[in-house]
Amino acid sequence: MNALQSVSKTILMGPGPSCVHPRVYEALALPTIGHLDPRFINIMDEIKVMLRQIMGTKNEITLPMSGTGSAGMEAAFVNLVERGDKVLVLVNGVFGKRMVEVARRLGADVEELEFTWGTPVDPDVVAKKIKEKNWQIVAVVHAETSTGVRNPVEQLGKLVHEAGALYIVDAVTSLGGIPVEVDAIEADLCYSGTQKCLSCPPGLAPLTIGERAISKLKNRATKVPNWYLDISMIMDYWQGAKRAYHHTAPINMIYGLHAALSVVLEEGLPQAYARHQEMHERLVQGLESIGLTLPVDPQFRLPMLNAVTVPDGVDEAAIRRALLDTYNIEIGAGLGPLAGKIWRIGLMGYTAQKENVDLVVSALKNILKH
Ligand SMILES: *Cc1c(COP(=O)(O)O)cnc(C)c1O
C-alpha cells in the first residue's frame, strides 16, 4: 500500500480544513480545460458574482488569489504596503502576529497593539492609538482562529478612515460562517480562504479590494515587490473582454470553489449563519453537560471555532489521538501561549451538522471517562 492509499474519510472538526461538501468533490473531478477557454472564463465570471454576494461588496475586483489563506494575507500587504509605511496591526492571537511578520518583511514601520489572547480587540483603545501617528494601514483579524474570539470589525472601519488610513480585514475563518459585510464595515481589502467555512479543500484565497486601496496600489512609487501576487496584473487576467495571461489559474480548484460558493448561496447566507450558531450552541450545551468549559466570554465566541479548556491533569494530546484513532475525528490543539491549555473544536461549513456535534461530545465523554 502506498501513502495515498492510506487516506480515508476523517471528520474534520479542527481549525481547518473542514469537511468538504460532496458537490465540491464532484466539481474537483471534472475534466481540466484550458484556462483561457471561454467556458473557463464564464466560470471565473460567475465566481466573481458569487463572491461579491458572500463578501457583501460591490467591489469590481473580487476574485480568488492562487494559494491558501496566507497567500491572501501576503497579497494584502505586498500590494498595499510601501517601504516605510506606518502599519498598525491589532493583535489578539496567532494570525494577528502573522500579519505583523508579513508587514515587517516588507520594510514597513510596524507597530502591534496587543490585547490579551482570548479577549477581543477593544475599539476604545484602538481609537486612542490611531491618534498617535499618521498610519497608512490598520489591519485586524475578524475571526481569530487561534483563540475562538470574534473581533468587532464593524466598529473599526470609521476610526481607520477618519485617520486617513486603509483598513485590511482577515476573513479567512469568518467567511460563510458569520456575516462579512465588506462594504458595510468599510474594509478596503478583505481576504479569506477556502478550507474553513466554505467547505472546500485549501488552495485559494478569495480577496476583494475597494477604490481607496486600488488608488494606493496604482499610485505606488515602486512596483509591488511580489510578482505572483501583484493584483495590478492579476486584475487583467480576471476582468475585461480580453484576458491577459498572468499565471495559469488552478483550474480544478476553481471548479471546486464555484461549487462551494453555489452550495452556500443555495442554502442562503442567513440560513448558513443560523446553522453555525445553532450547532455552536448545541456543542456548548453538550460540552458543559460532560463537565467541560469554554474560556472565551460567551458574547465574543465564534460559532465556527470553539476553544475548550483542557481539564487539569488531562494529557490533551492523548485525547486528540484517541479521537482520531477510535472515532476518526480530528480536533485542534492550542497554539502559542495556549498550547496544552485548550482544544479547538471547529464547526466550519459542512462540518457544522448535528451528527458531528453529537458524535464529538459523546466521543469526548467516553474517552475522558477512561
Ligand atoms: C487559517 C487562517 C489563515 C491562514 O490560512 P492558510 O490557509 O493556513 O494559509 C489566516 N488567517 C486566519 C484567521 C486563519 O484562520
The ligand as an SDF file (V2000), in Angstrom:
LIG
                    3D

 15 15  0  0  0  0  0  0  0  0999 V2000
   -6.3080   29.5840    8.5920 C   0  0  0  0  0  0  0  0  0  0  0  0
   -6.0950   31.0530    8.7300 C   0  0  0  0  0  0  0  0  0  0  0  0
   -5.1530   31.7600    7.9770 C   0  0  0  0  0  0  0  0  0  0  0  0
   -4.1540   31.0950    7.0810 C   0  0  0  0  0  0  0  0  0  0  0  0
   -4.6980   30.3190    6.1270 O   0  0  0  0  0  0  0  0  0  0  0  0
   -3.8710   29.1230    5.4370 P   0  0  0  0  0  0  0  0  0  0  0  0
   -4.8930   28.5700    4.5290 O   0  0  0  0  0  0  0  0  0  0  0  0
   -3.4710   28.2070    6.5450 O   0  0  0  0  0  0  0  0  0  0  0  0
   -2.7230   29.6990    4.7380 O   0  0  0  0  0  0  0  0  0  0  0  0
   -5.1060   33.1310    8.1020 C   0  0  0  0  0  0  0  0  0  0  0  0
   -5.9120   33.7870    8.9570 N   0  0  0  0  0  0  0  0  0  0  0  0
   -6.8060   33.1320    9.7310 C   0  0  0  0  0  0  0  0  0  0  0  0
   -7.6680   33.9080   10.6560 C   0  0  0  0  0  0  0  0  0  0  0  0
   -6.9190   31.7480    9.6360 C   0  0  0  0  0  0  0  0  0  0  0  0
   -7.7930   31.1070   10.4130 O   0  0  0  0  0  0  0  0  0  0  0  0
  1  2  1  0
  2  3  1  0
  2 14  2  0
  3  4  1  0
  3 10  2  0
  4  5  1  0
  5  6  1  0
  6  7  2  0
  6  8  1  0
  6  9  1  0
 10 11  1  0
 11 12  2  0
 12 13  1  0
 12 14  1  0
 14 15  1  0
M  END
$$$$
